[in-house]
Amino acid sequence: MNKLLGKRMASWMLLAGAAALAGCAGLTGGGPSAASSAPVYRCEQGLQFTVRFVNNTAVLKGARGDDVLLRDAGGQGTQTVYSNPRLRAEFGLGAGGREAALQYLQPPPLVARCVRD
């Protein structure tokens, strides 16, 4: 069991490093002009974030920091679920698929419903 957990954590760290390198190389469209083209979500409690979907990952940038999330099993229809040890995010919610739900797992815990602009 510990071996599996160790492998998963190593995968998270490799993915985070790859995403950081991709951002430096411009593969994720980093930079001020690209940030404005990324979908913006506005949430309860005044939160706001942008998201980029790249190869089964979601890269969130917002007030609570940047997160690289891996695609998880779950979701129905067009809904998708991504997570890391700190955050779980569901996209494609609501009648039009423009809503998301964030669940911050580490202190302070927070659950927020969000809508894409």
C-alpha positions, 0 to 999 in steps of 0.5 A: 500500500505504501509503495502505491502511495509513494508511486502516486506522489512521485507521479504528482511531483513529476507532473507538477515539474513538467507543467512548470517546465511547459509553462516556462517553454510557453507550451501552456500559453503562459504570459499576460496575454494568454492569461486573459484568454484562459477561461475565468471562473468566479466563485462564492466567497469572492474567489476567482481563477483561470484554468488551462486543460493540458493532457489530462491535467488542469492548471489553475491559477488563482488567489489561493495559489497555483495548482496542477491537478490530475484527471480523476475517474468520476463525473457524468456526461461532460463533467470532468474531475481533477485533483491533487492532495490539496484540491479537488475540482469538478468542471462541466456542472450546471445546465449549460456546463459552465459551472465548477465546484472547488473543494480545498482539502487542506486547511483552511478547508473550503468548498466553493461553487463557481461559474465561467465568464 
